[in-house]
Amino acid sequence: MTRQEAIERWKFIANRVFWAEESISEEWDERLHAARSMTREEQQQFADEYMTAIATEIVSKTTDEQLAAME
C-alpha cells in the first residue's frame, strides 16, 4: 500500500466514524456530558461502550461485500 492509498483509507475510516458519531449523538449526548464527572476507571469503561456503539453503527450500515474488502 502506498502512502497515498493509506491516507485515502484513513480518510474513509474517519468519515465513517464521524458519520456514526452523528447518527448516535442524540442517544449518547447526555451520557457524554456526564462522563466528565466520572472516575478515570469509569471513563475508560464508558469510552469502551461508546466505541462499541460507534463500531456497531458503522457495521450496521456496511454491506457484507464492504466487510470482505476490509480484510
N, C-alpha and C positions, 0 to 999 in steps of 0.2 A: 504494500500500500504506500502510495506517495504521500508526502506531507499535505499536499492539496486535497487528496482523497480523504485523509484523516480529518482535515478541517471540515470538509463537507459532511462527513459522517457525524462529527460532533455538533455541527450546526443542526443537522436533522434531529439528533437526540435532544439537544437543548430546546428546540422548537416544540417537540413532543412534551417535554417536561413542563414548559411554560403553559402550553395548552391544557395539560392535565390539571395543573395547579388552578388555572382559571375555572375549569369545569367543576372542581370540588371546593372552591373557595367559600361559597356560601355555607356549606355544611361545616367547614373547618375554621372559619374566621374567628369565632368566639374562643374556640379552643386554642388557637394560635396565640391570641392575646393573653389568655390565661396561663400559657406556658411560661411567660416571663416571671411569674412568681413561684414556679416550681423549683425544686432542688435540682442540682446537676443530674443526679441519677434519674429523677422523674423526667427531666428534659430529654435525656438520652433515650428513654423508653418511648416518650411521646414522639421524638424525631423518627424512631424506627416505625411507629404506627403511621405517621404521616407519609413517610417514604413508601410504605406498603400501599397506602391508599392511592398515591400518585402512580405507582407502578401498576396497580390493579386497573386504574382508569385507562392508562396507556394500553395495556394488553387487551382490555375490553373493546377497544376500537381498532385493534390490529388484526389483520387477516392472518390465516394460517400460512399463506404464501409469504407475507411480510416477516412473520416469525421465523420461517425456514431460511429466509435470506439473511437473517442476522447471525446465523451460525458461523 
